[in-house]
Each structure stands twice: as structure tokens, then as C-alpha cells.
Amino acid sequence: MKLYDYILENFEKDEPFFVSELNMPGSTKNNIRQALKVLCDKGFAIRYDTGVYYIPKDINKLLLFLIKEFYYS
């Protein structure tokens, strides 16, 4: 999970970041978007809005977010 480590090195947990802020050497924007999707699917990151993500600090926040998304959308 290279992208996850990169995000943790450059951003705080619960701090929103834009996809455009992720400048990993050797990775294309398309690779970064695909890796973010995998992180979201596995629960390591949350997509807040189009192009805006964050890494949750508290697992309870993540669970609450996923429950709301599943039941209310």
C-alpha cells in the first residue's frame, strides 16, 4: 500500500486532501485514482466528495460513515 503510506506521511488522519495534491513520483493520476478506489473499497480511506478524500482517525467514524452510506443512500 504505497499510496496509503504516502498519504500518511504527507497528511494527518481526518485531514481532507485533494487527489490533485497527491504527487507520487512514478505514478500517473490514473494510477493514483485507482489506488484510492481500492483504499476506499477496503475501508482505509473515505471519499468525502468528488476528488476529496481523507484517512479516518477513528474506526468508529469509519463504521458510522459506512452504515450511513449503506442505509441512507
MOMOPE-V912611 format. One record per backbone hydrogen bond with DSSP energy under -1.0 kcal/mol. NH is the residue of the N-H (numbers start at 1). CO is the residue of the C=O. Records with the same first field share a line. If there is no record, write none. Layout:
# MOMOPE-V912611
NH=CO + CO
This chain:
# MOMOPE-V912611
5=1
6=2
7=3
8=4
9=5
10=6
11=7
14=55
15=12
17=53
19=51
21=18
22=19
27=24
32=28
33=29
34=30
35=31
36=32
37=33
38=34
39=35
40=36
41=37
42=38
44=39
45=39
46=54
48=52
49=52
52=49
53=17
54=46
62=58
63=59
64=60
65=61
66=62
67=63
68=64
69=65
70=66
71=67
72=68
